[in-house]
Amino acid sequence: MSTAKLTSKGQITIPADVRSALNVEAGDRVEFVQVEPGRFEVVASTRSVRELKGRFAKPAQAVTVSEMNAAIAARGARAR
């Protein structure tokens, strides 16, 4: 298990083995995602959205922008 020490300025150095596993280097961004109270995951957020190409099946039926907007509006109205 890797550990890091928090400085008085609120900074930490991510241990080398963790940086390697996340495939991040100087200048890259990481996100801290809360998975439950008091517990976070560190996620590399430097990858391009283009890397998602081909990971999702094409929809069986095309959806128009106006249909998407209507679905979003309907969901938002139900949430209130």
LOLO-880819 format. One record per atom (N, C-alpha, C, CB): x, y, z; atom name; residue in one letter. Coordinates in nm, 3 decimals, decimal comma. Glycine has a CB too. Example, Ala and Ser with C-alpha at 12.3 -4.5 7.8 and 13.67 -1.06 7.14 Angstrom:
// LOLO-880819
       px       py       pz  pami  mivo
    1,319   -0,569    0,780     N     a
    1,230   -0,450    0,780    CA     a
    1,320   -0,330    0,780     C     a
    1,131   -0,447    0,905    CB     a
    1,285   -0,225    0,708     N     s
    1,367   -0,106    0,714    CA     s
    1,290    0,003    0,787     C     s
    1,408   -0,060    0,572    CB     s
END
This chain:
// LOLO-880819
       px       py       pz  pami  mivo
    0,085   -0,117    0,000     N     m
    0,000    0,000    0,000    CA     m
    0,089    0,123    0,000     C     m
   -0,096    0,000    0,122    CB     m
    0,057    0,218   -0,087     N     s
    0,133    0,343   -0,097    CA     s
    0,069    0,449   -0,010     C     s
    0,142    0,390   -0,242    CB     s
    0,152    0,534    0,047     N     t
    0,102    0,644    0,128    CA     t
    0,168    0,774    0,084     C     t
    0,127    0,619    0,278    CB     t
    0,106    0,886    0,120     N     a
    0,159    1,018    0,090    CA     a
    0,133    1,107    0,210     C     a
    0,096    1,078   -0,040    CB     a
    0,215    1,210    0,225     N     k
    0,204    1,301    0,337    CA     k
    0,150    1,435    0,287     C     k
    0,341    1,319    0,409    CB     k
    0,053    1,489    0,359     N     l
   -0,006    1,618    0,326    CA     l
    0,082    1,730    0,380     C     l
   -0,150    1,629    0,382    CB     l
    0,115    1,828    0,294     N     t
    0,196    1,940    0,339    CA     t
    0,108    2,046    0,404     C     t
    0,275    2,001    0,221    CB     t
    0,169    2,146    0,464     N     s
    0,094    2,254    0,527    CA     s
    0,015    2,336    0,424     C     s
    0,189    2,345    0,605    CB     s
    0,052    2,326    0,297     N     k
   -0,019    2,396    0,190    CA     k
   -0,129    2,309    0,129     C     k
    0,079    2,439    0,081    CB     k
   -0,152    2,191    0,184     N     g
   -0,257    2,103    0,134    CA     g
   -0,218    2,023    0,011     C     g
   -0,377    2,183    0,103    CB     g
   -0,088    2,008   -0,012     N     q
   -0,040    1,935   -0,130    CA     q
    0,010    1,797   -0,091     C     q
    0,070    2,015   -0,200    CB     q
    0,001    1,705   -0,188     N     i
    0,059    1,572   -0,169    CA     i
    0,139    1,537   -0,294     C     i
   -0,050    1,465   -0,141    CB     i
    0,234    1,450   -0,279     N     t
    0,305    1,392   -0,392    CA     t
    0,251    1,252   -0,411     C     t
    0,461    1,393   -0,371    CB     t
    0,199    1,225   -0,530     N     i
    0,147    1,091   -0,557    CA     i
    0,266    0,998   -0,573     C     i
    0,055    1,090   -0,684    CB     i
    0,269    0,889   -0,498     N     p
    0,383    0,797   -0,506    CA     p
    0,405    0,745   -0,649     C     p
    0,361    0,679   -0,411    CB     p
    0,530    0,717   -0,683     N     a
    0,568    0,677   -0,818    CA     a
    0,492    0,554   -0,866     C     a
    0,716    0,649   -0,823    CB     a
    0,471    0,455   -0,780     N     d
    0,400    0,335   -0,825    CA     d
    0,254    0,365   -0,858     C     d
    0,408    0,226   -0,718    CB     d
    0,194    0,460   -0,787     N     v
    0,055    0,498   -0,814    CA     v
    0,049    0,578   -0,945     C     v
   -0,004    0,582   -0,697    CB     v
    0,144    0,671   -0,965     N     r
    0,150    0,747   -1,091    CA     r
    0,166    0,653   -1,209     C     r
    0,266    0,849   -1,088    CB     r
    0,248    0,553   -1,192     N     s
    0,271    0,456   -1,299    CA     s
    0,144    0,377   -1,329     C     s
    0,386    0,360   -1,262    CB     s
    0,075    0,332   -1,225     N     a
   -0,047    0,255   -1,244    CA     a
   -0,157    0,338   -1,309     C     a
   -0,096    0,200   -1,110    CB     a
   -0,162    0,468   -1,276     N     l
   -0,262    0,558   -1,335    CA     l
   -0,218    0,609   -1,472     C     l
   -0,287    0,675   -1,243    CB     l
   -0,092    0,585   -1,506     N     n
   -0,035    0,634   -1,633    CA     n
   -0,044    0,786   -1,642     C     n
   -0,107    0,569   -1,753    CB     n
   -0,005    0,854   -1,534     N     v
   -0,004    1,001   -1,532    CA     v
    0,138    1,050   -1,511     C     v
   -0,099    1,055   -1,421    CB     v
    0,160    1,171   -1,556     N     e
    0,291    1,235   -1,538    CA     e
    0,271    1,383   -1,509     C     e
    0,381    1,215   -1,664    CB     e
    0,378    1,455   -1,492     N     a
    0,371    1,597   -1,457    CA     a
    0,280    1,671   -1,555     C     a
    0,511    1,660   -1,457    CB     a
    0,189    1,751   -1,500     N     g
    0,098    1,831   -1,581    CA     g
   -0,035    1,764   -1,607     C     g
    0,162    1,863   -1,710    CB     g
   -0,045    1,633   -1,585     N     d
   -0,172    1,562   -1,604    CA     d
   -0,267    1,594   -1,490     C     d
   -0,148    1,408   -1,613    CB     d
   -0,394    1,574   -1,513     N     r
   -0,496    1,600   -1,412    CA     r
   -0,546    1,468   -1,354     C     r
   -0,612    1,680   -1,471    CB     r
   -0,582    1,473   -1,228     N     v
   -0,648    1,360   -1,163    CA     v
   -0,773    1,413   -1,096     C     v
   -0,553    1,289   -1,060    CB     v
   -0,874    1,328   -1,084     N     e
   -0,997    1,364   -1,016    CA     e
   -1,008    1,284   -0,889     C     e
   -1,120    1,341   -1,108    CB     e
   -1,067    1,345   -0,787     N     f
   -1,095    1,277   -0,661    CA     f
   -1,246    1,256   -0,658     C     f
   -1,044    1,360   -0,535    CB     f
   -1,289    1,132   -0,670     N     v
   -1,431    1,098   -0,679    CA     v
   -1,474    1,035   -0,547     C     v
   -1,459    1,001   -0,799    CB     v
   -1,572    1,098   -0,482     N     q
   -1,621    1,044   -0,354    CA     q
   -1,710    0,924   -0,382     C     q
   -1,699    1,152   -0,273    CB     q
   -1,672    0,808   -0,327     N     v
   -1,750    0,686   -0,346    CA     v
   -1,840    0,658   -0,226     C     v
   -1,658    0,568   -0,370    CB     v
   -1,808    0,715   -0,113     N     e
   -1,891    0,711    0,007    CA     e
   -1,831    0,813    0,103     C     e
   -1,897    0,566    0,072    CB     e
   -1,904    0,852    0,207     N     p
   -1,849    0,953    0,299    CA     p
   -1,712    0,910    0,354     C     p
   -1,947    0,978    0,415    CB     p
   -1,615    0,997    0,336     N     g
   -1,481    0,971    0,388    CA     g
   -1,396    0,880    0,301     C     g
   -1,492    0,911    0,522    CB     g
   -1,446    0,842    0,182     N     r
   -1,370    0,753    0,094    CA     r
   -1,374    0,807   -0,049     C     r
   -1,428    0,607    0,099    CB     r
   -1,255    0,822   -0,107     N     f
   -1,243    0,877   -0,242    CA     f
   -1,162    0,782   -0,330     C     f
   -1,178    1,016   -0,239    CB     f
   -1,186    0,791   -0,461     N     e
   -1,103    0,723   -0,559    CA     e
   -1,028    0,829   -0,637     C     e
   -1,189    0,631   -0,653    CB     e
   -0,903    0,802   -0,672     N     v
   -0,824    0,891   -0,755    CA     v
   -0,831    0,837   -0,897     C     v
   -0,675    0,903   -0,705    CB     v
   -0,878    0,922   -0,990     N     v
   -0,898    0,879   -1,128    CA     v
   -0,822    0,973   -1,221     C     v
   -1,050    0,877   -1,164    CB     v
   -0,744    0,917   -1,312     N     a
   -0,675    0,998   -1,411    CA     a
   -0,779    1,057   -1,506     C     a
   -0,570    0,914   -1,489    CB     a
   -0,772    1,187   -1,530     N     s
   -0,870    1,250   -1,619    CA     s
   -0,802    1,317   -1,737     C     s
   -0,952    1,354   -1,542    CB     s
   -0,694    1,255   -1,784     N     t
   -0,617    1,315   -1,892    CA     t
   -0,643    1,251   -2,027     C     t
   -0,472    1,307   -1,861    CB     t
   -0,722    1,147   -2,029     N     r
   -0,745    1,078   -2,154    CA     r
   -0,845    1,155   -2,240     C     r
   -0,795    0,936   -2,129    CB     r
   -0,829    1,142   -2,369     N     s
   -0,916    1,208   -2,463    CA     s
   -1,048    1,133   -2,477     C     s
   -0,848    1,221   -2,600    CB     s
   -1,154    1,207   -2,503     N     v
   -1,284    1,144   -2,524    CA     v
   -1,279    1,055   -2,648     C     v
   -1,395    1,251   -2,538    CB     v
   -1,186    1,080   -2,737     N     r
   -1,171    0,998   -2,858    CA     r
   -1,138    0,853   -2,824     C     r
   -1,063    1,056   -2,949    CB     r
   -1,082    0,828   -2,707     N     e
   -1,049    0,691   -2,667    CA     e
   -1,175    0,606   -2,644     C     e
   -0,965    0,692   -2,541    CB     e
   -1,291    0,671   -2,632     N     l
   -1,416    0,598   -2,611    CA     l
   -1,472    0,542   -2,742     C     l
   -1,518    0,689   -2,546    CB     l
   -1,419    0,586   -2,855     N     k
   -1,470    0,543   -2,984    CA     k
   -1,468    0,391   -2,994     C     k
   -1,389    0,605   -3,098    CB     k
   -1,581    0,335   -3,032     N     g
   -1,592    0,192   -3,050    CA     g
   -1,627    0,114   -2,925     C     g
   -1,466    0,140   -3,105    CB     g
   -1,635    0,179   -2,811     N     r
   -1,665    0,109   -2,686    CA     r
   -1,815    0,089   -2,664     C     r
   -1,607    0,185   -2,570    CB     r
   -1,896    0,162   -2,738     N     f
   -2,040    0,153   -2,720    CA     f
   -2,104    0,112   -2,851     C     f
   -2,097    0,286   -2,670    CB     f
   -2,205    0,027   -2,842     N     a
   -2,277   -0,017   -2,961    CA     a
   -2,358    0,099   -3,017     C     a
   -2,368   -0,137   -2,930    CB     a
   -2,376    0,097   -3,148     N     k
   -2,459    0,199   -3,210    CA     k
   -2,604    0,175   -3,170     C     k
   -2,443    0,198   -3,365    CB     k
   -2,680    0,283   -3,149     N     p
   -2,820    0,265   -3,110    CA     p
   -2,900    0,199   -3,223     C     p
   -2,884    0,402   -3,073    CB     p
   -3,002    0,124   -3,185     N     a
   -3,085    0,057   -3,284    CA     a
   -3,161    0,157   -3,368     C     a
   -3,184   -0,039   -3,215    CB     a
   -3,191    0,272   -3,310     N     q
   -3,267    0,374   -3,381    CA     q
   -3,203    0,509   -3,353     C     q
   -3,417    0,374   -3,340    CB     q
   -3,186    0,590   -3,457     N     a
   -3,128    0,723   -3,439    CA     a
   -3,224    0,812   -3,361     C     a
   -3,094    0,787   -3,577    CB     a
   -3,169    0,901   -3,281     N     v
   -3,249    0,993   -3,201    CA     v
   -3,210    1,135   -3,242     C     v
   -3,227    0,970   -3,047    CB     v
   -3,310    1,219   -3,263     N     t
   -3,282    1,357   -3,303    CA     t
   -3,250    1,441   -3,181     C     t
   -3,402    1,417   -3,379    CB     t
   -3,191    1,556   -3,205     N     v
   -3,158    1,648   -3,097    CA     v
   -3,286    1,694   -3,027     C     v
   -3,079    1,769   -3,150    CB     v
   -3,391    1,720   -3,102     N     s
   -3,516    1,764   -3,040    CA     s
   -3,576    1,655   -2,952     C     s
   -3,617    1,807   -3,147    CB     s
   -3,562    1,527   -2,993     N     e
   -3,609    1,416   -2,908    CA     e
   -3,527    1,407   -2,780     C     e
   -3,602    1,283   -2,985    CB     e
   -3,395    1,428   -2,792     N     m
   -3,309    1,428   -2,672    CA     m
   -3,349    1,541   -2,578     C     m
   -3,160    1,440   -2,711    CB     m
   -3,369    1,659   -2,633     N     n
   -3,409    1,774   -2,550    CA     n
   -3,541    1,749   -2,480     C     n
   -3,418    1,901   -2,635    CB     n
   -3,637    1,688   -2,550     N     a
   -3,767    1,658   -2,491    CA     a
   -3,752    1,558   -2,376     C     a
   -3,863    1,602   -2,597    CB     a
   -3,666    1,457   -2,395     N     a
   -3,644    1,357   -2,289    CA     a
   -3,578    1,421   -2,167     C     a
   -3,556    1,241   -2,342    CB     a
   -3,483    1,509   -2,191     N     i
   -3,415    1,579   -2,081    CA     i
   -3,514    1,667   -2,006     C     i
   -3,297    1,664   -2,136    CB     i
   -3,599    1,739   -2,080     N     a
   -3,698    1,826   -2,016    CA     a
   -3,798    1,745   -1,935     C     a
   -3,772    1,910   -2,123    CB     a
   -3,841    1,631   -1,989     N     a
   -3,936    1,548   -1,917    CA     a
   -3,874    1,492   -1,789     C     a
   -3,985    1,433   -2,006    CB     a
   -3,752    1,450   -1,796     N     r
   -3,684    1,396   -1,677    CA     r
   -3,665    1,507   -1,574     C     r
   -3,547    1,333   -1,714    CB     r
   -3,628    1,626   -1,620     N     g
   -3,610    1,739   -1,528    CA     g
   -3,740    1,778   -1,460     C     g
   -3,552    1,859   -1,602    CB     g
   -3,850    1,771   -1,533     N     a
   -3,980    1,805   -1,475    CA     a
   -4,021    1,704   -1,369     C     a
   -4,086    1,812   -1,584    CB     a
   -3,987    1,577   -1,389     N     r
   -4,020    1,474   -1,290    CA     r
   -3,936    1,488   -1,163     C     r
   -4,001    1,336   -1,349    CB     r
   -3,817    1,543   -1,175     N     a
   -3,725    1,554   -1,062    CA     a
   -3,769    1,664   -0,965     C     a
   -3,584    1,582   -1,111    CB     a
   -3,851    1,754   -1,011     N     r
   -3,892    1,868   -0,926    CA     r
   -4,001    1,834   -0,836     C     r
   -3,932    1,985   -1,007    CB     r
END
